[in-house]
């Protein structure tokens, strides 16, 4: 069900969402941590990140002795390094 907004609040919300979409689309993946953050924003879950890991250039980044879920969770909960990470961590 859609949330009710006054017209003016809807305009503000649309602007906020447009900025968020643009941030995701323009997000630069430069390392494993930034890849995890972008993948998490696209999938919405740690399970989604794990599924994408096998097809990524970072598939060998997590040693076999470590739990994928815990490593990804640690990246998400780490100190934010950029604006998108700050939003994801909230």
C-alpha positions, 0 to 999 in steps of 0.5 A: 500500500502506498503511503499518503503524501501531500503534494508538496511532501511528494515533490520533496520525497521524489527529489530525495529518491531521485538523488538517491537513485543518481548516487547509486547509478554513479557510484564508483566501485574501486575495491571489495568494500565499495563493491559490497556496498553497491551490491547491497544497495541493489539487492537489499540483502546480504544473501543477495550480495553473497549470490553476486559474489561468485560472478564478481571480480572479488569472488576470491577476496574472502578466504575459504576459512572465513564466513561470507556472511560475516565478512559482508556484514562487517563491511556494511557495519564498518565506519562509512567511507562515503555517502552511499555507505552512510545511507546503507548503514542507517 
